[in-house]
Amino acid sequence: MRALVQRVSKASVAVQGEVVGAIGRGLLALIGVALDDSESDASILAQKIAELRIFPDASGKFNLSVQDIQGEVLIVSQFTLYSDTRKGRRPSFIEAAPPDQAERLLDLLANEIRSRKLPVQTGRFRAYMQVELINDGPVTLMLDTAIWRK
């Protein structure tokens, strides 16, 4: 699984003009699921997102996690994180998981983060979504469970 994680002051996701998820201070996580991802990838990624220390402490150092600051998490499905642009001009998405697998693992990821007592909002799977955010810092990190498996 891949996650493009952004530290935000606020973020929201809308479908057909209706806001379906919104958070204040916390993390926006755009999530892609690959063909070979499993439940363990979702669990590991959930732990990393919840415990990632990218919020400043009193001295301004990255020492606090979203849990520490009692922040929120917005999870948005983004299969395009598995695009392959090596050939031609049109991206290929053959490494992305099929929708049923991806939706199941995204739900598991959201529930794992919720089990850590963090408020979690989500987009709407397979919908055309519009995401708004204020990136705080800016701070943006790419997480990839395939790299951690090696």
N, CA, C and O atoms as a GROMACS GRO file, in nm:
protein
  600
    1MET      N    1   0.085  -0.117   0.000
    1MET     CA    2   0.000   0.000   0.000
    1MET      C    3   0.089   0.123   0.000
    1MET      O    4   0.197   0.125   0.060
    2ARG      N    5   0.041   0.223  -0.068
    2ARG     CA    6   0.112   0.351  -0.070
    2ARG      C    7   0.022   0.457  -0.008
    2ARG      O    8  -0.100   0.457  -0.025
    3ALA      N    9   0.087   0.547   0.065
    3ALA     CA   10   0.014   0.659   0.124
    3ALA      C   11   0.093   0.786   0.101
    3ALA      O   12   0.211   0.794   0.136
    4LEU      N   13   0.029   0.883   0.043
    4LEU     CA   14   0.084   1.017   0.035
    4LEU      C   15   0.020   1.092   0.151
    4LEU      O   16  -0.098   1.126   0.147
    5VAL      N   17   0.099   1.116   0.256
    5VAL     CA   18   0.048   1.173   0.381
    5VAL      C   19   0.087   1.320   0.388
    5VAL      O   20   0.204   1.356   0.371
    6GLN      N   21  -0.013   1.404   0.414
    6GLN     CA   22   0.011   1.547   0.425
    6GLN      C   23  -0.037   1.596   0.561
    6GLN      O   24  -0.149   1.566   0.604
    7ARG      N   25   0.049   1.672   0.627
    7ARG     CA   26   0.010   1.736   0.752
    7ARG      C   27  -0.076   1.856   0.714
    7ARG      O   28  -0.034   1.940   0.635
    8VAL      N   29  -0.196   1.864   0.771
    8VAL     CA   30  -0.290   1.968   0.729
    8VAL      C   31  -0.345   2.046   0.848
    8VAL      O   32  -0.354   1.996   0.961
    9SER      N   33  -0.381   2.171   0.819
    9SER     CA   34  -0.457   2.252   0.915
    9SER      C   35  -0.604   2.214   0.908
    9SER      O   36  -0.676   2.214   1.007
   10LYS      N   37  -0.647   2.181   0.784
   10LYS     CA   38  -0.782   2.129   0.762
   10LYS      C   39  -0.786   2.068   0.623
   10LYS      O   40  -0.706   2.102   0.536
   11ALA      N   41  -0.881   1.976   0.604
   11ALA     CA   42  -0.897   1.911   0.474
   11ALA      C   43  -1.040   1.859   0.464
   11ALA      O   44  -1.105   1.830   0.564
   12SER      N   45  -1.086   1.849   0.339
   12SER     CA   46  -1.220   1.795   0.316
   12SER      C   47  -1.223   1.725   0.181
   12SER      O   48  -1.140   1.750   0.094
   13VAL      N   49  -1.321   1.639   0.165
   13VAL     CA   50  -1.343   1.570   0.038
   13VAL      C   51  -1.492   1.578   0.007
   13VAL      O   52  -1.576   1.554   0.093
   14ALA      N   53  -1.522   1.611  -0.119
   14ALA     CA   54  -1.662   1.627  -0.161
   14ALA      C   55  -1.690   1.536  -0.281
   14ALA      O   56  -1.602   1.508  -0.363
   15VAL      N   57  -1.815   1.492  -0.288
   15VAL     CA   58  -1.865   1.414  -0.401
   15VAL      C   59  -1.989   1.486  -0.452
   15VAL      O   60  -2.085   1.506  -0.378
   16GLN      N   61  -1.988   1.525  -0.578
   16GLN     CA   62  -2.098   1.599  -0.640
   16GLN      C   63  -2.141   1.720  -0.557
   16GLN      O   64  -2.260   1.746  -0.539
   17GLY      N   65  -2.041   1.793  -0.507
   17GLY     CA   66  -2.068   1.913  -0.430
   17GLY      C   67  -2.104   1.893  -0.285
   17GLY      O   68  -2.117   1.990  -0.210
   18GLU      N   69  -2.120   1.768  -0.242
   18GLU     CA   70  -2.154   1.738  -0.102
   18GLU      C   71  -2.029   1.694  -0.028
   18GLU      O   72  -1.961   1.600  -0.070
   19VAL      N   73  -1.997   1.760   0.082
   19VAL     CA   74  -1.882   1.721   0.163
   19VAL      C   75  -1.915   1.590   0.233
   19VAL      O   76  -2.013   1.580   0.308
   20VAL      N   77  -1.832   1.488   0.206
   20VAL     CA   78  -1.855   1.355   0.266
   20VAL      C   79  -1.755   1.325   0.378
   20VAL      O   80  -1.773   1.230   0.453
   21GLY      N   81  -1.651   1.406   0.389
   21GLY     CA   82  -1.553   1.391   0.495
   21GLY      C   83  -1.477   1.520   0.514
   21GLY      O   84  -1.439   1.585   0.417
   22ALA      N   85  -1.455   1.559   0.640
   22ALA     CA   86  -1.382   1.682   0.669
   22ALA      C   87  -1.313   1.668   0.803
   22ALA      O   88  -1.367   1.609   0.897
   23ILE      N   89  -1.193   1.724   0.812
   23ILE     CA   90  -1.118   1.722   0.936
   23ILE      C   91  -1.057   1.860   0.962
   23ILE      O   92  -1.045   1.943   0.872
   24GLY      N   93  -1.020   1.881   1.088
   24GLY     CA   94  -0.940   1.996   1.125
   24GLY      C   95  -0.794   1.954   1.122
   24GLY      O   96  -0.751   1.883   1.031
   25ARG      N   97  -0.718   1.996   1.220
   25ARG     CA   98  -0.574   1.967   1.226
   25ARG      C   99  -0.550   1.816   1.229
   25ARG      O  100  -0.611   1.743   1.307
   26GLY      N  101  -0.460   1.772   1.143
   26GLY     CA  102  -0.430   1.630   1.140
   26GLY      C  103  -0.360   1.590   1.012
   26GLY      O  104  -0.274   1.661   0.962
   27LEU      N  105  -0.399   1.472   0.961
   27LEU     CA  106  -0.335   1.416   0.843
   27LEU      C  107  -0.435   1.384   0.734
   27LEU      O  108  -0.541   1.326   0.761
   28LEU      N  109  -0.402   1.421   0.613
   28LEU     CA  110  -0.474   1.376   0.495
   28LEU      C  111  -0.389   1.265   0.435
   28LEU      O  112  -0.271   1.286   0.404
   29ALA      N  113  -0.447   1.146   0.418
   29ALA     CA  114  -0.374   1.032   0.363
   29ALA      C  115  -0.443   0.987   0.235
   29ALA      O  116  -0.554   0.934   0.238
   30LEU      N  117  -0.374   1.009   0.122
   30LEU     CA  118  -0.420   0.957  -0.007
   30LEU      C  119  -0.363   0.816  -0.017
   30LEU      O  120  -0.242   0.798  -0.010
   31ILE      N  121  -0.450   0.717  -0.035
   31ILE     CA  122  -0.410   0.577  -0.024
   31ILE      C  123  -0.429   0.502  -0.155
   31ILE      O  124  -0.536   0.508  -0.216
   32GLY      N  125  -0.324   0.432  -0.197
   32GLY     CA  126  -0.331   0.343  -0.312
   32GLY      C  127  -0.306   0.201  -0.266
   32GLY      O  128  -0.224   0.177  -0.178
   33VAL      N  129  -0.377   0.107  -0.326
   33VAL     CA  130  -0.364  -0.035  -0.291
   33VAL      C  131  -0.313  -0.110  -0.414
   33VAL      O  132  -0.364  -0.091  -0.524
   34ALA      N  133  -0.211  -0.194  -0.393
   34ALA     CA  134  -0.151  -0.272  -0.502
   34ALA      C  135  -0.208  -0.414  -0.504
   34ALA      O  136  -0.268  -0.461  -0.407
   35LEU      N  137  -0.186  -0.481  -0.616
   35LEU     CA  138  -0.234  -0.618  -0.634
   35LEU      C  139  -0.188  -0.713  -0.523
   35LEU      O  140  -0.265  -0.798  -0.479
   36ASP      N  141  -0.064  -0.698  -0.478
   36ASP     CA  142  -0.009  -0.792  -0.380
   36ASP      C  143  -0.024  -0.745  -0.235
   36ASP      O  144   0.038  -0.803  -0.146
   37ASP      N  145  -0.103  -0.642  -0.210
   37ASP     CA  146  -0.123  -0.595  -0.073
   37ASP      C  147  -0.219  -0.686   0.002
   37ASP      O  148  -0.309  -0.747  -0.056
   38SER      N  149  -0.199  -0.692   0.134
   38SER     CA  150  -0.280  -0.780   0.219
   38SER      C  151  -0.323  -0.705   0.345
   38SER      O  152  -0.294  -0.587   0.363
   39GLU      N  153  -0.391  -0.778   0.432
   39GLU     CA  154  -0.435  -0.721   0.560
   39GLU      C  155  -0.317  -0.672   0.642
   39GLU      O  156  -0.327  -0.572   0.712
   40SER      N  157  -0.204  -0.742   0.634
   40SER     CA  158  -0.088  -0.699   0.713
   40SER      C  159  -0.035  -0.564   0.664
   40SER      O  160   0.014  -0.485   0.743
   41ASP      N  161  -0.046  -0.538   0.533
   41ASP     CA  162  -0.005  -0.406   0.483
   41ASP      C  163  -0.094  -0.297   0.542
   41ASP      O  164  -0.045  -0.191   0.582
   42ALA      N  165  -0.224  -0.323   0.549
   42ALA     CA  166  -0.316  -0.224   0.605
   42ALA      C  167  -0.286  -0.199   0.752
   42ALA      O  168  -0.289  -0.084   0.797
   43SER      N  169  -0.256  -0.304   0.827
   43SER     CA  170  -0.225  -0.289   0.970
   43SER      C  171  -0.097  -0.212   0.993
   43SER      O  172  -0.090  -0.123   1.078
   44ILE      N  173   0.005  -0.246   0.916
   44ILE     CA  174   0.135  -0.178   0.930
   44ILE      C  175   0.122  -0.031   0.892
   44ILE      O  176   0.177   0.056   0.960
   45LEU      N  177   0.051  -0.004   0.783
   45LEU     CA  178   0.033   0.134   0.739
   45LEU      C  179  -0.049   0.215   0.839
   45LEU      O  180  -0.019   0.332   0.864
   46ALA      N  181  -0.151   0.154   0.896
   46ALA     CA  182  -0.232   0.223   0.998
   46ALA      C  183  -0.145   0.263   1.117
   46ALA      O  184  -0.156   0.376   1.167
   47GLN      N  185  -0.061   0.172   1.162
   47GLN     CA  186   0.028   0.203   1.274
   47GLN      C  187   0.122   0.317   1.239
   47GLN      O  188   0.142   0.409   1.318
   48LYS      N  189   0.180   0.312   1.119
   48LYS     CA  190   0.274   0.415   1.078
   48LYS      C  191   0.206   0.552   1.069
   48LYS      O  192   0.261   0.652   1.115
   49ILE      N  193   0.086   0.556   1.011
   49ILE     CA  194   0.014   0.683   0.999
   49ILE      C  195  -0.017   0.740   1.137
   49ILE      O  196   0.001   0.859   1.161
   50ALA      N  197  -0.064   0.656   1.227
   50ALA     CA  198  -0.102   0.702   1.361
   50ALA      C  199   0.017   0.748   1.444
   50ALA      O  200   0.005   0.839   1.526
   51GLU      N  201   0.133   0.684   1.423
   51GLU     CA  202   0.249   0.710   1.509
   51GLU      C  203   0.357   0.797   1.445
   51GLU      O  204   0.455   0.831   1.511
   52LEU      N  205   0.340   0.833   1.319
   52LEU     CA  206   0.439   0.913   1.248
   52LEU      C  207   0.457   1.048   1.317
   52LEU      O  208   0.361   1.124   1.333
   53ARG      N  209   0.579   1.078   1.358
   53ARG     CA  210   0.606   1.201   1.433
   53ARG      C  211   0.642   1.314   1.337
   53ARG      O  212   0.759   1.336   1.306
   54ILE      N  213   0.540   1.385   1.291
   54ILE     CA  214   0.564   1.496   1.196
   54ILE      C  215   0.498   1.626   1.241
   54ILE      O  216   0.486   1.721   1.163
   55PHE      N  217   0.456   1.630   1.368
   55PHE     CA  218   0.401   1.753   1.424
   55PHE      C  219   0.504   1.811   1.521
   55PHE      O  220   0.572   1.736   1.591
   56PRO      N  221   0.516   1.943   1.524
   56PRO     CA  222   0.620   2.005   1.607
   56PRO      C  223   0.586   2.002   1.757
   56PRO      O  224   0.470   2.016   1.796
   57ASP      N  225   0.690   1.983   1.836
   57ASP     CA  226   0.676   1.997   1.981
   57ASP      C  227   0.700   2.144   2.017
   57ASP      O  228   0.705   2.229   1.928
   58ALA      N  229   0.713   2.173   2.146
   58ALA     CA  230   0.730   2.311   2.191
   58ALA      C  231   0.857   2.375   2.135
   58ALA      O  232   0.865   2.497   2.123
   59SER      N  233   0.958   2.292   2.101
   59SER     CA  234   1.081   2.347   2.043
   59SER      C  235   1.081   2.351   1.891
   59SER      O  236   1.180   2.389   1.829
   60GLY      N  237   0.969   2.310   1.832
   60GLY     CA  238   0.958   2.314   1.687
   60GLY      C  239   1.011   2.191   1.615
   60GLY      O  240   1.016   2.188   1.492
   61LYS      N  241   1.050   2.088   1.692
   61LYS     CA  242   1.103   1.965   1.631
   61LYS      C  243   0.990   1.867   1.603
   61LYS      O  244   0.889   1.865   1.674
   62PHE      N  245   1.007   1.786   1.499
   62PHE     CA  246   0.908   1.683   1.464
   62PHE      C  247   0.914   1.572   1.569
   62PHE      O  248   0.986   1.473   1.550
   63ASN      N  249   0.841   1.587   1.678
   63ASN     CA  250   0.843   1.488   1.785
   63ASN      C  251   0.705   1.436   1.821
   63ASN      O  252   0.693   1.347   1.905
   64LEU      N  253   0.601   1.490   1.760
   64LEU     CA  254   0.465   1.452   1.799
   64LEU      C  255   0.392   1.385   1.683
   64LEU      O  256   0.411   1.421   1.566
   65SER      N  257   0.308   1.288   1.717
   65SER     CA  258   0.227   1.219   1.617
   65SER      C  259   0.086   1.278   1.616
   65SER      O  260   0.053   1.361   1.700
   66VAL      N  261   0.006   1.236   1.520
   66VAL     CA  262  -0.134   1.280   1.516
   66VAL      C  263  -0.207   1.233   1.642
   66VAL      O  264  -0.300   1.299   1.688
   67GLN      N  265  -0.166   1.119   1.696
   67GLN     CA  266  -0.224   1.073   1.824
   67GLN      C  267  -0.189   1.169   1.936
   67GLN      O  268  -0.275   1.206   2.016
   68ASP      N  269  -0.062   1.210   1.941
   68ASP     CA  270  -0.016   1.299   2.048
   68ASP      C  271  -0.088   1.432   2.049
   68ASP      O  272  -0.116   1.488   2.155
   69ILE      N  273  -0.119   1.484   1.930
   69ILE     CA  274  -0.184   1.615   1.924
   69ILE      C  275  -0.337   1.604   1.926
   69ILE      O  276  -0.408   1.704   1.918
   70GLN      N  277  -0.387   1.482   1.937
   70GLN     CA  278  -0.531   1.453   1.933
   70GLN      C  279  -0.592   1.509   1.805
   70GLN      O  280  -0.696   1.574   1.806
   71GLY      N  281  -0.521   1.482   1.693
   71GLY     CA  282  -0.566   1.528   1.563
   71GLY      C  283  -0.663   1.430   1.498
   71GLY      O  284  -0.711   1.336   1.560
   72GLU      N  285  -0.690   1.456   1.371
   72GLU     CA  286  -0.785   1.376   1.295
   72GLU      C  287  -0.717   1.325   1.169
   72GLU      O  288  -0.611   1.373   1.130
   73VAL      N  289  -0.780   1.225   1.106
   73VAL     CA  290  -0.725   1.167   0.984
   73VAL      C  291  -0.835   1.161   0.878
   73VAL      O  292  -0.947   1.119   0.906
   74LEU      N  293  -0.800   1.205   0.757
   74LEU     CA  294  -0.890   1.193   0.642
   74LEU      C  295  -0.823   1.098   0.543
   74LEU      O  296  -0.712   1.123   0.497
   75ILE      N  297  -0.893   0.989   0.512
   75ILE     CA  298  -0.841   0.889   0.419
   75ILE      C  299  -0.919   0.898   0.288
   75ILE      O  300  -1.042   0.893   0.286
   76VAL      N  301  -0.843   0.910   0.179
   76VAL     CA  302  -0.904   0.920   0.046
   76VAL      C  303  -0.838   0.817  -0.045
   76VAL      O  304  -0.715   0.815  -0.057
   77SER      N  305  -0.918   0.733  -0.106
   77SER     CA  306  -0.868   0.633  -0.200
   77SER      C  307  -0.809   0.702  -0.322
   77SER      O  308  -0.868   0.796  -0.376
   78GLN      N  309  -0.691   0.655  -0.365
   78GLN     CA  310  -0.626   0.715  -0.482
   78GLN      C  311  -0.545   0.609  -0.556
   78GLN      O  312  -0.424   0.595  -0.534
   79PHE      N  313  -0.614   0.534  -0.644
   79PHE     CA  314  -0.547   0.427  -0.718
   79PHE      C  315  -0.437   0.481  -0.808
   79PHE      O  316  -0.347   0.406  -0.848
   80THR      N  317  -0.442   0.610  -0.841
   80THR     CA  318  -0.340   0.666  -0.930
   80THR      C  319  -0.201   0.670  -0.866
   80THR      O  320  -0.103   0.697  -0.935
   81LEU      N  321  -0.190   0.642  -0.737
   81LEU     CA  322  -0.059   0.630  -0.674
   81LEU      C  323   0.017   0.510  -0.731
   81LEU      O  324   0.139   0.501  -0.715
   82TYR      N  325  -0.054   0.420  -0.797
   82TYR     CA  326   0.010   0.304  -0.862
   82TYR      C  327   0.016   0.320  -1.013
   82TYR      O  328   0.009   0.222  -1.086
   83SER      N  329   0.030   0.441  -1.059
   83SER     CA  330   0.043   0.463  -1.204
   83SER      C  331   0.184   0.426  -1.250
   83SER      O  332   0.282   0.442  -1.177
   84ASP      N  333   0.191   0.376  -1.371
   84ASP     CA  334   0.318   0.345  -1.435
   84ASP      C  335   0.326   0.436  -1.558
   84ASP      O  336   0.246   0.424  -1.650
   85THR      N  337   0.423   0.527  -1.557
   85THR     CA  338   0.435   0.625  -1.665
   85THR      C  339   0.563   0.605  -1.746
   85THR      O  340   0.609   0.696  -1.815
   86ARG      N  341   0.621   0.486  -1.738
   86ARG     CA  342   0.747   0.461  -1.808
   86ARG      C  343   0.732   0.462  -1.960
   86ARG      O  344   0.824   0.503  -2.031
   87LYS      N  345   0.618   0.419  -2.010
   87LYS     CA  346   0.599   0.411  -2.156
   87LYS      C  347   0.488   0.505  -2.199
   87LYS      O  348   0.385   0.518  -2.132
   88GLY      N  349   0.509   0.570  -2.311
   88GLY     CA  350   0.404   0.653  -2.369
   88GLY      C  351   0.368   0.773  -2.283
   88GLY      O  352   0.444   0.816  -2.197
   89ARG      N  353   0.249   0.825  -2.311
   89ARG     CA  354   0.202   0.944  -2.239
   89ARG      C  355   0.081   0.917  -2.152
   89ARG      O  356   0.043   1.002  -2.070
   90ARG      N  357   0.021   0.801  -2.167
   90ARG     CA  358  -0.095   0.767  -2.085
   90ARG      C  359  -0.051   0.670  -1.975
   90ARG      O  360   0.010   0.567  -2.004
   91PRO      N  361  -0.081   0.701  -1.848
   91PRO     CA  362  -0.039   0.611  -1.741
   91PRO      C  363  -0.114   0.478  -1.745
   91PRO      O  364  -0.229   0.470  -1.788
   92SER      N  365  -0.044   0.376  -1.701
   92SER     CA  366  -0.104   0.244  -1.685
   92SER      C  367  -0.128   0.222  -1.536
   92SER      O  368  -0.051   0.270  -1.452
   93PHE      N  369  -0.233   0.150  -1.504
   93PHE     CA  370  -0.266   0.125  -1.362
   93PHE      C  371  -0.272  -0.025  -1.333
   93PHE      O  372  -0.347  -0.068  -1.245
   94ILE      N  373  -0.194  -0.105  -1.406
   94ILE     CA  374  -0.204  -0.250  -1.392
   94ILE      C  375  -0.154  -0.300  -1.256
   94ILE      O  376  -0.185  -0.413  -1.217
   95GLU      N  377  -0.077  -0.220  -1.185
   95GLU     CA  378  -0.029  -0.260  -1.052
   95GLU      C  379  -0.132  -0.232  -0.942
   95GLU      O  380  -0.116  -0.279  -0.830
   96ALA      N  381  -0.235  -0.155  -0.973
   96ALA     CA  382  -0.337  -0.121  -0.873
   96ALA      C  383  -0.428  -0.241  -0.851
   96ALA      O  384  -0.459  -0.316  -0.943
   97ALA      N  385  -0.471  -0.258  -0.727
   97ALA     CA  386  -0.559  -0.368  -0.690
   97ALA      C  387  -0.697  -0.348  -0.752
   97ALA      O  388  -0.738  -0.235  -0.777
   98PRO      N  389  -0.769  -0.458  -0.776
   98PRO     CA  390  -0.907  -0.444  -0.822
   98PRO      C  391  -0.993  -0.379  -0.714
   98PRO      O  392  -0.959  -0.385  -0.596
   99PRO      N  393  -1.104  -0.316  -0.754
   99PRO     CA  394  -1.184  -0.238  -0.659
   99PRO      C  395  -1.228  -0.315  -0.533
   99PRO      O  396  -1.224  -0.258  -0.424
  100ASP      N  397  -1.268  -0.440  -0.544
  100ASP     CA  398  -1.315  -0.512  -0.425
  100ASP      C  399  -1.204  -0.531  -0.323
  100ASP      O  400  -1.227  -0.514  -0.203
  101GLN      N  401  -1.086  -0.565  -0.368
  101GLN     CA  402  -0.971  -0.581  -0.279
  101GLN      C  403  -0.931  -0.446  -0.219
  101GLN      O  404  -0.907  -0.436  -0.098
  102ALA      N  405  -0.924  -0.344  -0.303
  102ALA     CA  406  -0.882  -0.212  -0.255
  102ALA      C  407  -0.980  -0.158  -0.151
  102ALA      O  408  -0.937  -0.106  -0.048
  103GLU      N  409  -1.109  -0.170  -0.176
  103GLU     CA  410  -1.208  -0.118  -0.082
  103GLU      C  411  -1.200  -0.190   0.052
  103GLU      O  412  -1.210  -0.128   0.158
  104ARG      N  413  -1.183  -0.321   0.046
  104ARG     CA  414  -1.172  -0.400   0.170
  104ARG      C  415  -1.051  -0.355   0.253
  104ARG      O  416  -1.062  -0.338   0.374
  105LEU      N  417  -0.936  -0.337   0.188
  105LEU     CA  418  -0.816  -0.297   0.261
  105LEU      C  419  -0.822  -0.153   0.309
  105LEU      O  420  -0.768  -0.121   0.415
  106LEU      N  421  -0.886  -0.066   0.233
  106LEU     CA  422  -0.905   0.073   0.279
  106LEU      C  423  -0.995   0.077   0.402
  106LEU      O  424  -0.968   0.152   0.496
  107ASP      N  425  -1.102  -0.002   0.401
  107ASP     CA  426  -1.190  -0.008   0.519
  107ASP      C  427  -1.113  -0.060   0.640
  107ASP      O  428  -1.128  -0.009   0.751
  108LEU      N  429  -1.031  -0.163   0.619
  108LEU     CA  430  -0.951  -0.218   0.728
  108LEU      C  431  -0.854  -0.112   0.781
  108LEU      O  432  -0.839  -0.097   0.902
  109LEU      N  433  -0.788  -0.040   0.692
  109LEU     CA  434  -0.696   0.066   0.732
  109LEU      C  435  -0.768   0.171   0.817
  109LEU      O  436  -0.719   0.208   0.924
  110ALA      N  437  -0.882   0.218   0.771
  110ALA     CA  438  -0.958   0.319   0.846
  110ALA      C  439  -0.998   0.266   0.983
  110ALA      O  440  -0.987   0.338   1.082
  111ASN      N  441  -1.043   0.143   0.989
  111ASN     CA  442  -1.085   0.085   1.118
  111ASN      C  443  -0.967   0.064   1.212
  111ASN      O  444  -0.981   0.080   1.333
  112GLU      N  445  -0.852   0.028   1.158
  112GLU     CA  446  -0.731   0.012   1.242
  112GLU      C  447  -0.692   0.147   1.303
  112GLU      O  448  -0.654   0.153   1.420
  113ILE      N  449  -0.701   0.253   1.226
  113ILE     CA  450  -0.668   0.386   1.279
  113ILE      C  451  -0.772   0.427   1.382
  113ILE      O  452  -0.738   0.483   1.487
  114ARG      N  453  -0.899   0.402   1.354
  114ARG     CA  454  -1.006   0.433   1.451
  114ARG      C  455  -0.984   0.357   1.582
  114ARG      O  456  -1.014   0.410   1.689
  115SER      N  457  -0.933   0.234   1.575
  115SER     CA  458  -0.912   0.155   1.696
  115SER      C  459  -0.808   0.219   1.788
  115SER      O  460  -0.797   0.181   1.904
  116ARG      N  461  -0.734   0.314   1.736
  116ARG     CA  462  -0.635   0.387   1.814
  116ARG      C  463  -0.696   0.515   1.872
  116ARG      O  464  -0.624   0.604   1.918
  117LYS      N  465  -0.827   0.523   1.870
  117LYS     CA  466  -0.903   0.635   1.927
  117LYS      C  467  -0.881   0.765   1.851
  117LYS      O  468  -0.889   0.874   1.909
  118LEU      N  469  -0.853   0.755   1.722
  118LEU     CA  470  -0.838   0.873   1.637
  118LEU      C  471  -0.963   0.892   1.553
  118LEU      O  472  -1.015   0.794   1.498
  119PRO      N  473  -1.014   1.014   1.543
  119PRO     CA  474  -1.126   1.039   1.453
  119PRO      C  475  -1.081   1.023   1.308
  119PRO      O  476  -0.982   1.082   1.265
  120VAL      N  477  -1.155   0.943   1.232
  120VAL     CA  478  -1.121   0.917   1.093
  120VAL      C  479  -1.242   0.949   1.005
  120VAL      O  480  -1.353   0.903   1.031
  121GLN      N  481  -1.218   1.026   0.901
  121GLN     CA  482  -1.317   1.052   0.798
  121GLN      C  483  -1.263   0.990   0.669
  121GLN      O  484  -1.143   0.970   0.654
  122THR      N  485  -1.352   0.960   0.576
  122THR     CA  486  -1.309   0.901   0.450
  122THR      C  487  -1.381   0.966   0.334
  122THR      O  488  -1.484   1.032   0.350
  123GLY      N  489  -1.323   0.946   0.216
  123GLY     CA  490  -1.391   0.982   0.094
  123GLY      C  491  -1.492   0.873   0.061
  123GLY      O  492  -1.523   0.788   0.145
  124ARG      N  493  -1.542   0.876  -0.062
  124ARG     CA  494  -1.637   0.774  -0.106
  124ARG      C  495  -1.568   0.691  -0.214
  124ARG      O  496  -1.531   0.742  -0.319
  125PHE      N  497  -1.551   0.563  -0.186
  125PHE     CA  498  -1.479   0.475  -0.274
  125PHE      C  499  -1.544   0.471  -0.412
  125PHE      O  500  -1.666   0.464  -0.424
  126ARG      N  501  -1.462   0.475  -0.517
  126ARG     CA  502  -1.502   0.469  -0.658
  126ARG      C  503  -1.582   0.590  -0.705
  126ARG      O  504  -1.639   0.587  -0.814
  127ALA      N  505  -1.587   0.695  -0.628
  127ALA     CA  506  -1.657   0.817  -0.668
  127ALA      C  507  -1.556   0.918  -0.721
  127ALA      O  508  -1.438   0.913  -0.686
  128TYR      N  509  -1.603   1.008  -0.804
  128TYR     CA  510  -1.522   1.121  -0.846
  128TYR      C  511  -1.523   1.219  -0.730
  128TYR      O  512  -1.630   1.268  -0.691
  129MET      N  513  -1.407   1.248  -0.674
  129MET     CA  514  -1.398   1.330  -0.553
  129MET      C  515  -1.318   1.456  -0.578
  129MET      O  516  -1.229   1.460  -0.663
  130GLN      N  517  -1.349   1.558  -0.501
  130GLN     CA  518  -1.272   1.681  -0.501
  130GLN      C  519  -1.220   1.700  -0.359
  130GLN      O  520  -1.296   1.702  -0.262
  131VAL      N  521  -1.088   1.713  -0.350
  131VAL     CA  522  -1.022   1.724  -0.220
  131VAL      C  523  -0.969   1.866  -0.203
  131VAL      O  524  -0.902   1.919  -0.292
  132GLU      N  525  -1.000   1.926  -0.089
  132GLU     CA  526  -0.944   2.057  -0.054
  132GLU      C  527  -0.862   2.041   0.073
  132GLU      O  528  -0.899   1.966   0.163
  133LEU      N  529  -0.750   2.112   0.079
  133LEU     CA  530  -0.666   2.101   0.198
  133LEU      C  531  -0.582   2.225   0.214
  133LEU      O  532  -0.554   2.298   0.119
  134ILE      N  533  -0.542   2.246   0.336
  134ILE     CA  534  -0.439   2.345   0.366
  134ILE      C  535  -0.324   2.265   0.424
  134ILE      O  536  -0.329   2.219   0.538
  135ASN      N  537  -0.219   2.248   0.343
  135ASN     CA  538  -0.102   2.171   0.383
  135ASN      C  539  -0.023   2.257   0.481
  135ASN      O  540   0.015   2.370   0.449
  136ASP      N  541   0.001   2.205   0.598
  136ASP     CA  542   0.066   2.277   0.707
  136ASP      C  543   0.216   2.252   0.701
  136ASP      O  544   0.262   2.142   0.734
  137GLY      N  545   0.292   2.351   0.661
  137GLY     CA  546   0.438   2.338   0.659
  137GLY      C  547   0.501   2.395   0.534
  137GLY      O  548   0.571   2.496   0.545
  138PRO      N  549   0.483   2.338   0.420
  138PRO     CA  550   0.413   2.214   0.390
  138PRO      C  551   0.494   2.092   0.432
  138PRO      O  552   0.617   2.090   0.425
  139VAL      N  553   0.421   1.990   0.477
  139VAL     CA  554   0.482   1.862   0.512
  139VAL      C  555   0.407   1.754   0.435
  139VAL      O  556   0.286   1.737   0.453
  140THR      N  557   0.479   1.682   0.349
  140THR     CA  558   0.421   1.574   0.269
  140THR      C  559   0.521   1.460   0.263
  140THR      O  560   0.638   1.480   0.230
  141LEU      N  561   0.474   1.338   0.295
  141LEU     CA  562   0.561   1.220   0.294
  141LEU      C  563   0.497   1.107   0.216
  141LEU      O  564   0.374   1.092   0.215
  142MET      N  565   0.580   1.027   0.149
  142MET     CA  566   0.532   0.908   0.080
  142MET      C  567   0.568   0.786   0.164
  142MET      O  568   0.684   0.768   0.202
  143LEU      N  569   0.469   0.704   0.193
  143LEU     CA  570   0.490   0.578   0.266
  143LEU      C  571   0.456   0.464   0.171
  143LEU      O  572   0.361   0.473   0.094
  144ASP      N  573   0.534   0.356   0.176
  144ASP     CA  574   0.513   0.243   0.085
  144ASP      C  575   0.544   0.113   0.158
  144ASP      O  576   0.659   0.087   0.192
  145THR      N  577   0.442   0.033   0.181
  145THR     CA  578   0.463  -0.092   0.255
  145THR      C  579   0.546  -0.193   0.177
  145THR      O  580   0.610  -0.278   0.238
  146ALA      N  581   0.548  -0.187   0.045
  146ALA     CA  582   0.629  -0.279  -0.035
  146ALA      C  583   0.777  -0.261  -0.003
  146ALA      O  584   0.853  -0.358   0.000
  147ILE      N  585   0.818  -0.138   0.020
  147ILE     CA  586   0.958  -0.111   0.055
  147ILE      C  587   0.990  -0.169   0.192
  147ILE      O  588   1.099  -0.221   0.213
  148TRP      N  589   0.895  -0.159   0.285
  148TRP     CA  590   0.917  -0.210   0.421
  148TRP      C  591   0.922  -0.362   0.424
  148TRP      O  592   0.987  -0.420   0.511
  149ARG      N  593   0.856  -0.429   0.329
  149ARG     CA  594   0.855  -0.576   0.323
  149ARG      C  595   0.989  -0.632   0.279
  149ARG      O  596   1.019  -0.747   0.307
  150LYS      N  597   1.070  -0.553   0.211
  150LYS     CA  598   1.198  -0.602   0.155
  150LYS      C  599   1.303  -0.619   0.262
  150LYS      O  600   1.415  -0.660   0.232
   0.00000   0.00000   0.00000
